[in-house]
């Protein structure tokens, strides 16, 4: 396994933990007292859910997909190219969406949740790693074509 | 590069769909508003204070109309508190605003002041908590607040002049500042005879114990 491959997996595991924590706190806000806190503002905003599903669960799904695809291409070299393409597409969608969410935090909700930002940065890191891997896959593909 | 372009296109489309799905609904739907019953007239009420002015213990709640915990308190525990302590003349109970969750909180607090002008503070307070659905979802949009006032039978010319004119904007801000000065950092927070009840566990028993202590029982 290459460095970028390992980096992608490690960042995705970290992201899964962060998104898991955010999901837990999303459901555990039966808190007896409403406290001042930016994460609470962000997590209780109407943007924190899509059709009743917390966004952090979508995040967990994305990280799990990256981990799954990463493990798959590690196991079978033949899966390397398709798994890398799929992982890149998944994480690019995640990164675009995370950018939108960060914009919402700054411009609309006007509160920053550090865990959400952490997740966005991890997604960006995975995008870089997967971008490098994809570039290598496509580059190799082009050379083979000649 | 076509593969790359295809992957980018798919990713962007997926992200755009998620963004479109994520737009919150407006706060102008007034069809589900319910109006709380009027309070028991046998309980003395003056503005936003329930009970007799000379009650030995004064309990003040600092709350936010959007705060779920305040909603739980208002719906589940406050009636019991009124029955046990206010009706028996042991305490007076006052609701003050500590509007911090978002613009809906501030709007609701200002509207409640306007209802208070017409002697309907408590019914409006109860109606706000009864129509609480979440936080920062537009539950207390201008349209919904006015509909609550209208269904409650308030004089709408007076209510609109008060609310639209921002008559109580400063009062709501001042109440928040007052809470800040007391060191409040969440809602509901109870102040019993000037002492902030710290570390309330959310139970009626704990509030009762603190009040009993102040009563010297």
Interface residues (C-beta under 8 A of the other chain):
Chain A: X29 X30 X31 X32 X33 X34 X35 X36 X41 X44 X45 X46 X47 X50 X51 X55 X58 X85 X88 X89 X90 X92 X93 X94 X96 X97 X100 X109 X134 X138 X141
Chain B: X1 X3 X4 X7 X8 X10 X11 X12 X14 X15 X18 X19 X21 X22 X24 X25 X64 X67 X68 X69 X70 X100 X101 X102 X134 X135 X136 X137 X138 X185 X186 X187 X188 X189 X200 X201 X202
